[in-house]
């Protein structure tokens, strides 16, 4: 019997189909002009943008980023509320100034409020939503900038289509018109550097990839107490998969593992802070979110040489055992405050301390990884987060991603603010080769031990706690005694941890 010769596999010469973005078909909420022939309308929120129906694959629209745009609109709403509150309590110079801007180029004396820059605007969708959905009396103008000529042409077309050009955005007798959107063709950094004499109240940077090349200009272009909105989508870099690139772009190394998404937030925040301190400025995080394949950060920027001195105490390193995942946070600097004889406060600074032990205290492994420096202060402000959630609750119909956003913010609101980084229960169990106890039972054990515990919005099955590593492992030692495993003959991280009796 003759064996049949194997036929070589034929190469698939058929051209692979290009992935076409799924464009949501929604009823338009905002008014718009006549639709040009051959064009279709894409609606999101109160904005309507045009696209060529015959070139749908070329549409620069990412439905997954609608959550990003929704949280941005809501956050600027809250920022305006904060400015109003500060103005009424005489707490902020910016709050007074944003009401009293000089008469703008349109000659409309009713055009007061904050100035917004979207540095990388693409189609202008986000800027149009800012104009349509923010209170018109609180917004002076929105600059929609892009370097690409075709993008600027699209922005201009969409601005005209939504009646938001400077010629059309006039105040009527009975109400103030929506803020005008001003298309701008320039390099984003150039646009921001040129604004240092007339800074923006809100600067929004949402790049494709890393925002690191824009941060230096951004921290200079935002006004005193202004809002900086930053997105980063290069998560493999920020999550520690390519640490050589992470250090080159962000000046820090990250950690690939259970803490990677929170680490991404803290590395980016630390990078923004370092850029700000060069100009005697400092940042205050309002909300920091990890969503899907990106992180989104909202910070206020202040000029304060005194606070800049404290910057190093807000930064630190993560010491992580790669064998058992135990970790410890070490600040770069510590502040010591003492009362003076005259009733004032004297602040002194000293370097942080890293234990010189060459092995992990829990499993005696010598594989201790060091990641950072990164931000180790809180990632969000409780009061601002509450205001943001209240705004979303009162305006559910305005945000298509309301349910998801509110769930993320609820998880964040329940997080321990002063505890950087988390423990993955499944990873701890994997180290010991035991079945996982319920998350509730682990939390109950921590609370019964007198410590605090919470979940994390970056990982729904992880815990954040101020309990020390020793106590965490005691819980799992006790769990293993109730659910014993067959001990390996060779010494491992599991055998060394389980050799210690739980206290």
Residue pairs with C-beta under 8 A, 6 or more apart in sequence:
18 57
19 57
20 56
20 57
21 56
21 57
21 59
21 61
21 62
21 63
22 63
23 42
23 51
23 56
23 59
23 61
23 63
24 42
24 43
24 44
24 63
26 43
26 44
27 43
28 41
28 43
28 48
29 43
29 45
29 46
30 43
30 45
30 46
30 47
30 48
30 132
30 162
31 162
31 163
32 41
32 48
32 161
32 162
32 163
33 160
33 161
33 162
33 163
35 41
35 50
36 50
38 52
38 53
38 54
39 50
39 51
39 52
39 53
40 50
40 51
40 52
40 53
41 48
41 49
41 50
42 48
42 49
42 50
42 51
42 59
42 61
42 125
44 66
44 69
44 125
44 129
44 400
45 69
45 70
45 73
45 129
45 132
45 133
45 398
45 399
45 400
46 128
46 129
46 132
46 133
47 125
47 128
47 129
47 132
47 133
47 162
48 128
48 158
48 161
48 162
49 61
49 123
49 124
49 125
49 128
49 154
49 158
49 161
50 154
50 157
50 158
50 161
51 59
51 61
52 58
52 59
60 122
60 123
60 151
61 123
61 125
64 292
64 293
65 206
65 294
66 400
66 401
67 291
67 292
67 401
67 404
67 405
68 206
68 231
68 291
68 294
68 296
69 125
69 126
69 129
70 399
70 400
70 401
70 402
70 405
71 287
71 289
71 296
71 401
71 405
72 126
72 204
72 229
72 296
73 129
73 130
73 133
73 134
73 398
73 399
74 388
74 391
74 392
74 395
74 399
74 405
75 227
75 229
75 286
75 287
75 298
75 388
76 116
76 130
76 134
76 202
76 227
76 229
77 133
77 134
77 135
77 391
78 384
78 387
78 388
78 391
79 114
79 202
79 227
80 114
80 134
80 135
80 138
80 139
81 387
81 391
82 384
82 387
83 92
83 94
83 95
83 98
83 114
84 95
85 95
86 92
86 94
86 95
87 95
87 96
87 99
92 225
93 224
93 225
94 201
94 223
94 224
94 225
94 226
95 225
97 223
98 112
98 113
98 114
98 138
98 140
98 201
99 112
99 113
100 112
101 112
101 113
101 115
101 140
103 109
103 111
104 111
104 140
104 141
105 166
106 166
106 169
106 170
106 180
108 170
108 171
110 137
110 171
110 176
111 140
111 141
111 171
111 176
111 179
112 137
112 140
113 137
113 138
113 139
113 140
113 179
114 138
114 139
114 140
114 201
114 202
115 140
115 141
115 142
115 143
115 200
115 201
115 202
116 127
116 130
116 139
116 141
116 142
116 143
116 200
116 201
116 202
116 203
116 204
117 142
117 143
117 145
117 191
117 192
117 195
117 200
117 202
117 203
117 204
117 221
118 124
118 126
118 127
118 130
118 142
118 143
118 144
118 145
118 204
118 206
119 145
119 188
119 191
119 192
119 203
119 204
119 205
119 214
119 218
120 145
120 146
120 188
120 205
120 206
120 207
121 127
121 144
121 145
121 146
121 151
121 155
121 183
122 146
122 151
122 154
122 155
123 151
123 154
123 155
123 158
124 144
124 154
124 155
124 158
124 159
124 181
124 183
125 158
126 204
126 206
127 142
127 143
127 144
127 155
127 181
128 144
128 158
128 159
128 162
128 164
128 181
130 139
130 142
130 179
130 181
131 139
131 142
131 162
131 164
131 169
131 178
131 179
131 180
131 181
132 162
132 164
132 178
133 398
134 179
136 175
136 176
136 177
136 178
136 179
137 176
139 179
140 179
141 179
141 180
141 181
141 182
142 179
142 180
142 181
142 182
143 181
143 182
143 184
143 191
143 200
144 155
144 159
144 181
144 182
144 183
144 184
145 183
145 184
145 185
145 186
145 188
145 191
146 152
146 155
146 184
146 185
147 185
147 186
147 187
147 188
149 185
152 183
152 184
152 185
155 181
155 183
156 183
159 165
159 181
159 183
160 168
162 181
163 169
163 178
164 178
164 179
164 180
164 181
165 180
165 181
166 180
166 182
168 180
169 177
169 178
169 179
169 180
170 177
171 177
184 191
186 194
188 205
188 214
188 217
189 213
189 214
189 216
189 217
192 203
192 214
192 217
192 218
192 220
192 221
193 217
193 220
193 221
195 221
196 220
196 221
199 220
199 221
199 222
199 223
199 224
199 226
200 221
200 222
200 223
200 226
201 222
201 223
201 226
201 227
202 222
202 226
202 227
202 229
203 218
203 221
203 222
203 226
203 227
203 228
203 229
204 229
205 211
205 214
205 218
205 228
205 229
205 230
205 231
206 229
206 231
207 214
207 231
207 232
207 233
208 233
209 232
209 233
209 234
210 232
210 234
210 237
210 249
210 250
211 218
211 230
211 231
211 232
211 268
212 249
212 250
212 271
215 230
215 271
215 272
215 275
216 275
216 278
218 228
218 230
218 275
219 228
219 272
219 275
219 276
219 279
219 281
219 283
219 301
220 279
222 228
222 301
224 301
224 302
224 303
225 300
225 301
225 302
226 300
226 301
227 286
227 298
227 299
227 300
228 272
228 283
228 297
228 298
228 299
228 300
228 301
229 296
229 297
229 298
230 268
230 272
230 296
230 297
230 298
230 299
231 294
231 295
231 296
231 297
232 238
232 264
232 268
232 294
232 295
233 293
233 294
234 249
235 261
235 264
235 293
235 294
235 295
236 242
237 245
237 246
237 249
237 250
237 254
238 246
238 250
238 254
238 260
238 263
238 264
238 267
238 268
238 295
239 254
239 256
239 260
239 261
239 263
239 264
240 246
240 253
240 254
240 255
240 256
240 257
240 260
240 263
240 371
241 256
243 253
243 254
246 252
246 253
246 254
246 267
247 253
250 267
250 268
250 270
250 271
251 270
251 271
251 274
251 373
252 267
252 270
252 271
252 371
252 372
252 373
252 374
253 370
253 371
253 372
254 260
254 263
254 264
254 267
254 371
254 374
255 263
255 318
255 320
255 369
255 371
257 320
257 325
257 424
257 427
258 325
258 422
258 423
258 424
258 427
258 459
258 462
259 318
259 320
259 327
259 421
259 422
261 290
261 295
261 458
261 459
262 290
262 379
262 420
262 421
262 422
262 456
262 458
262 459
263 318
263 371
263 374
263 421
264 290
264 295
265 288
265 289
265 290
265 295
265 297
265 375
265 379
265 458
266 374
266 375
266 376
266 379
266 420
267 372
267 374
267 375
268 295
268 297
269 283
269 285
269 288
269 297
269 299
269 374
269 375
269 379
270 315
270 372
270 373
270 374
270 375
272 283
272 297
272 299
273 282
273 283
273 311
273 314
273 315
273 375
274 311
276 282
276 283
276 301
277 308
277 311
279 303
280 303
280 304
280 305
280 308
281 301
281 302
281 303
281 304
281 308
282 301
282 302
282 304
282 307
282 308
282 310
282 311
283 299
283 300
283 301
283 302
284 299
284 300
284 301
284 302
284 381
285 297
285 298
285 299
285 375
285 377
285 378
285 379
285 380
285 381
286 298
286 299
286 300
286 380
286 381
286 384
286 385
287 297
287 298
287 380
287 381
287 384
287 385
287 388
287 409
287 412
288 295
288 296
288 297
288 298
288 379
288 380
289 295
289 296
289 297
289 408
289 412
289 457
290 457
290 458
291 408
309 347
309 349
310 335
310 347
310 349
312 331
312 332
312 333
312 349
313 331
313 332
313 333
313 334
313 335
313 349
314 375
314 376
314 377
315 331
315 332
315 333
315 372
315 373
315 374
315 375
315 376
316 329
316 330
316 331
316 332
316 352
316 372
316 373
316 374
316 376
316 420
317 329
317 330
317 332
317 354
317 370
317 371
317 372
317 373
317 374
318 327
318 328
318 329
318 370
318 371
318 372
318 374
318 420
318 421
319 327
319 328
319 329
319 330
319 354
319 355
319 368
319 369
319 370
320 326
320 327
320 368
320 369
320 370
320 371
321 327
321 360
321 362
321 363
321 365
321 367
321 368
321 369
322 365
322 367
322 368
322 369
323 360
323 363
323 365
323 367
323 431
323 493
324 360
324 362
324 363
324 365
324 431
324 473
324 493
324 497
325 423
325 424
325 427
325 428
325 431
326 360
326 361
326 362
326 363
326 469
326 472
326 473
327 421
327 469
328 355
328 469
329 376
329 420
329 421
330 352
330 353
330 354
331 352
331 376
332 351
332 352
332 373
333 349
333 350
333 351
333 352
334 349
334 350
334 351
334 352
335 347
335 348
335 349
336 347
336 348
336 349
336 350
337 345
337 346
337 347
337 348
338 345
338 346
338 348
339 345
339 346
340 346
358 366
358 368
359 365
359 366
359 368
360 366
360 367
360 368
361 469
361 470
362 469
362 470
362 473
362 496
362 497
363 431
363 493
363 496
363 497
364 496
365 493
376 420
378 417
378 418
379 412
379 415
379 417
380 412
380 417
382 413
382 417
385 409
385 412
385 413
386 413
388 409
389 406
389 409
389 410
389 413
392 399
392 402
392 405
392 406
392 409
393 406
396 402
399 405
408 457
409 457
411 455
411 456
411 457
411 460
412 457
414 454
414 455
415 454
415 455
415 456
415 457
415 464
416 452
416 453
416 454
416 464
416 465
416 466
418 466
419 452
419 454
419 464
419 465
419 466
421 464
422 456
422 458
422 459
422 462
422 463
422 464
423 462
423 463
423 464
423 465
423 472
424 459
424 461
424 462
425 436
425 437
425 439
425 442
425 461
425 462
425 463
426 436
426 461
428 472
428 473
428 476
429 435
429 436
429 437
429 476
431 493
431 494
431 497
432 476
432 480
432 485
432 494
432 497
432 498
433 485
433 494
434 476
434 479
434 480
434 483
434 485
435 483
437 479
439 461
439 463
442 453
442 463
442 475
443 453
443 463
445 475
445 478
446 452
446 453
446 463
446 465
446 467
446 471
446 472
446 475
447 453
449 467
449 471
451 465
451 466
451 467
451 471
452 465
452 466
452 467
453 463
453 464
453 465
453 467
454 463
454 464
454 465
455 462
455 463
455 464
456 462
456 463
456 464
465 472
470 503
473 497
473 500
474 502
474 503
475 502
476 497
477 497
477 498
477 500
477 501
477 502
478 502
480 498
481 502
485 494
487 494
487 495
487 498
488 494
488 495
